[in-house]
Amino acid sequence: MTGDVILLADDDRAVRTVVGEALSGQGYDVRATGSAAVLWQWVAAGEGDLVITDVVMPDGDGLDLIPRLRRRRPELPVIAMSARSTLSTAVRAAQRGAFDYLAKPFDLDTLVRLAARALSRDAGAAGVAPPVALDGPGLVGRSPAMQEVYRVMARLSGGEHTVLLSGESGVGKSLVAWTLHDQSRRRLGPFVALPLAGMTDGQVDEALSPSPVSGARLSTRRRVGRVAEARGGTLYLPDVAEAAPSIQARLARFLGEIAGASAGHPASPDVRVIAATTGDLRHAVANGRFREDLFYRLNVVPLQIPPLRQRRQDIPDLVHLFLSQAAADKRNPKTMGAAALACLSRHDWPGNVRELRNTVLRLAALEPASDISAAAVAQALDPGPDGTAAGMRSEATVEQGPASGLAASVSRHLAAYFETHNGELPNAGLYDRIVREVERPLIARCLEATRGNQLKAAELLGLNRNTLRKKIRMLDIPVVRRLK
């Protein structure tokens, strides 16, 4: 028996029963109530070693109660639970001093592990972040994948940590970066983006200058003194993996200056850095394409943004948001029924949220009917020769088709990818990025087809055996040798 007492507050009797039994089974003494007032009485009387409370209760808000609990019992950790699983709820919980936040429904094993962590450390030692508002465009999604993103973002609320966002093109890395800025102590300062791809050394030197540069060339004026513009705010570095080696060296020195300032040494840059990448920087470091020292300066807090295909349940909410945006300046608002939403939810979305937004806005602009049909959606998703939308055909159909079918599928994928850039060109280095995306699944499938026999896989691929082994290590491809 642990001897620790957990105070559980939730207005749902079923939740109290299930959670109470799970915690009691681990040896904790659980006292449960459906009232915020009763919870406060227990805490005020000095009872309990951990509080687990719902956010919404009949006689009060669990989040509003947390500051009172912390003032009365600073050492008492509090875990908040809520069915209102939004980013703002997670941020409010963190700012009010919660040890952690769980979105309902949650896994009981996760709660048990979280309770053990809260009881094993001085959870009250951390300071409470100052209250901030979320005035940005807002993140949409209640899927488990997005809940984990919200939890990390909530922990970063009010912080100064450098953050490295990773994820496929179109997942919303820029929006996450803006929201992190909007949650921080620097939210009243500027948010400045500095794309490094294609920049020359001289342009980067000018951009990273802590003060405005005089006599700048007209062609580089828009990038001059970006750090000076971002002073007191956030500097956002999109697609940092595309920076040339010489620019990586300059960026590493710049981040070293920021680290010196945070350590109390005099340094001029007064910015917080948030970087983003569509590629795997660890593989880039291993292959010599990215500086190791720069990677570790950027990778202070890594945050992976999930692709849309891993959060399909968020698609209806996203569609309703985009339809409302499309209707803002129009007198004929559009709607979309369950069949049309299901059609969108089955699509693979290689361009992720950006592609979904473009598709919905295009449908809202071009469809004459006020209710957008499933047939219109299927047509918008690039129908193939058989009339079926490309993203809705099964994998088996593509694999069983001739080589020309594969080429057509790749062509559709690339067309969708270019479309997500809204008429602009993608970042330089597209060939290498596409090859890296295709190479790993191709080698993995050949190894699977040859039952893990690397010699046969090399012959199938037309590669030297040593070359194949090197690529397997470089791409971290698991190899399992199976008997027939």
KAWO-V472180 format. One record per backbone hydrogen bond with DSSP energy under -0.5 kcal/mol. NH is the residue of the N-H (numbers start at 1). CO is the residue of the C=O. If there is no record, write none. Layout:
BEGIN
nh:NH co:CO
nh:NH co:CO
END
This chain:
BEGIN
nh:2 co:27
nh:3 co:27
nh:6 co:4
nh:6 co:29
nh:7 co:50
nh:8 co:6
nh:8 co:31
nh:9 co:52
nh:10 co:33
nh:13 co:11
nh:16 co:12
nh:17 co:13
nh:18 co:14
nh:19 co:15
nh:20 co:16
nh:21 co:17
nh:22 co:18
nh:23 co:19
nh:24 co:20
nh:25 co:21
nh:26 co:23
nh:27 co:24
nh:28 co:23
nh:29 co:4
nh:30 co:28
nh:31 co:6
nh:33 co:8
nh:39 co:35
nh:40 co:36
nh:41 co:37
nh:42 co:38
nh:43 co:39
nh:44 co:40
nh:45 co:41
nh:46 co:43
nh:47 co:42
nh:49 co:5
nh:50 co:5
nh:51 co:77
nh:52 co:7
nh:53 co:79
nh:54 co:9
nh:55 co:81
nh:57 co:55
nh:57 co:60
nh:60 co:57
nh:62 co:55
nh:62 co:60
nh:65 co:61
nh:66 co:62
nh:67 co:63
nh:68 co:64
nh:69 co:65
nh:70 co:66
nh:71 co:67
nh:72 co:68
nh:73 co:69
nh:76 co:73
nh:77 co:49
nh:77 co:75
nh:79 co:51
nh:80 co:78
nh:80 co:100
nh:81 co:53
nh:82 co:102
nh:85 co:83
nh:86 co:84
nh:90 co:86
nh:91 co:87
nh:92 co:88
nh:93 co:89
nh:94 co:90
nh:95 co:91
nh:96 co:92
nh:97 co:94
nh:98 co:93
nh:99 co:78
nh:100 co:78
nh:102 co:80
nh:104 co:82
nh:111 co:107
nh:112 co:108
nh:113 co:109
nh:114 co:110
nh:115 co:111
nh:116 co:112
nh:117 co:113
nh:118 co:114
nh:119 co:115
nh:120 co:116
nh:120 co:117
nh:121 co:118
nh:123 co:121
nh:125 co:122
nh:135 co:133
nh:147 co:143
nh:148 co:144
nh:149 co:145
nh:150 co:146
nh:151 co:147
nh:152 co:148
nh:153 co:149
nh:154 co:150
nh:155 co:151
nh:156 co:152
nh:157 co:154
nh:159 co:156
nh:163 co:273
nh:164 co:301
nh:165 co:163
nh:165 co:275
nh:166 co:303
nh:167 co:277
nh:171 co:168
nh:176 co:172
nh:177 co:173
nh:178 co:174
nh:179 co:175
nh:180 co:176
nh:181 co:177
nh:182 co:178
nh:183 co:179
nh:184 co:180
nh:184 co:181
nh:187 co:184
nh:189 co:186
nh:192 co:190
nh:192 co:234
nh:194 co:236
nh:196 co:238
nh:199 co:196
nh:204 co:200
nh:205 co:201
nh:206 co:202
nh:207 co:203
nh:208 co:204
nh:209 co:206
nh:214 co:212
nh:216 co:213
nh:220 co:217
nh:221 co:217
nh:221 co:218
nh:223 co:220
nh:224 co:220
nh:224 co:221
nh:225 co:206
nh:226 co:223
nh:227 co:207
nh:228 co:209
nh:229 co:225
nh:230 co:226
nh:231 co:228
nh:232 co:270
nh:233 co:230
nh:234 co:190
nh:235 co:272
nh:236 co:192
nh:236 co:234
nh:237 co:235
nh:237 co:274
nh:238 co:236
nh:240 co:237
nh:240 co:276
nh:242 co:239
nh:243 co:240
nh:248 co:244
nh:249 co:245
nh:250 co:246
nh:251 co:247
nh:252 co:248
nh:253 co:249
nh:254 co:250
nh:255 co:251
nh:256 co:252
nh:257 co:253
nh:258 co:254
nh:259 co:255
nh:260 co:256
nh:261 co:257
nh:262 co:258
nh:263 co:259
nh:264 co:261
nh:265 co:260
nh:272 co:233
nh:274 co:235
nh:275 co:163
nh:276 co:237
nh:277 co:165
nh:281 co:279
nh:284 co:280
nh:285 co:281
nh:286 co:282
nh:287 co:283
nh:288 co:285
nh:289 co:284
nh:290 co:284
nh:295 co:291
nh:296 co:292
nh:297 co:293
nh:298 co:294
nh:299 co:295
nh:300 co:298
nh:301 co:162
nh:301 co:298
nh:303 co:164
nh:305 co:166
nh:305 co:303
nh:306 co:304
nh:310 co:307
nh:311 co:308
nh:314 co:311
nh:315 co:312
nh:318 co:314
nh:319 co:315
nh:320 co:316
nh:321 co:317
nh:322 co:318
nh:323 co:319
nh:324 co:320
nh:325 co:321
nh:326 co:322
nh:327 co:323
nh:328 co:324
nh:328 co:325
nh:330 co:327
nh:333 co:331
nh:335 co:370
nh:337 co:372
nh:341 co:337
nh:342 co:338
nh:343 co:339
nh:344 co:340
nh:345 co:341
nh:346 co:342
nh:347 co:343
nh:347 co:344
nh:352 co:349
nh:353 co:170
nh:354 co:170
nh:354 co:351
nh:355 co:351
nh:356 co:352
nh:357 co:353
nh:358 co:354
nh:359 co:355
nh:360 co:356
nh:361 co:357
nh:362 co:358
nh:363 co:359
nh:364 co:360
nh:365 co:361
nh:366 co:362
nh:367 co:363
nh:372 co:335
nh:372 co:370
nh:377 co:373
nh:378 co:374
nh:379 co:375
nh:380 co:376
nh:381 co:377
nh:382 co:379
nh:383 co:379
nh:384 co:388
nh:387 co:384
nh:390 co:381
nh:390 co:382
nh:391 co:381
nh:392 co:389
nh:393 co:389
nh:393 co:390
nh:398 co:394
nh:399 co:395
nh:400 co:396
nh:401 co:397
nh:401 co:398
nh:405 co:402
nh:406 co:402
nh:407 co:403
nh:408 co:404
nh:409 co:405
nh:410 co:406
nh:411 co:407
nh:412 co:408
nh:413 co:409
nh:414 co:410
nh:415 co:411
nh:416 co:412
nh:417 co:413
nh:418 co:414
nh:419 co:415
nh:420 co:416
nh:421 co:418
nh:422 co:419
nh:423 co:418
nh:424 co:421
nh:433 co:429
nh:434 co:430
nh:435 co:431
nh:436 co:432
nh:437 co:433
nh:438 co:434
nh:439 co:435
nh:440 co:436
nh:441 co:437
nh:442 co:438
nh:443 co:439
nh:444 co:440
nh:445 co:441
nh:446 co:442
nh:447 co:443
nh:448 co:444
nh:449 co:445
nh:450 co:446
nh:451 co:448
nh:452 co:447
nh:453 co:450
nh:454 co:452
nh:457 co:453
nh:458 co:454
nh:459 co:455
nh:460 co:456
nh:461 co:457
nh:462 co:458
nh:463 co:458
nh:468 co:464
nh:469 co:465
nh:470 co:466
nh:471 co:467
nh:472 co:468
nh:473 co:469
nh:474 co:470
nh:475 co:471
nh:476 co:472
nh:476 co:473
nh:477 co:472
nh:478 co:476
nh:480 co:478
nh:481 co:479
nh:482 co:451
nh:482 co:480
END
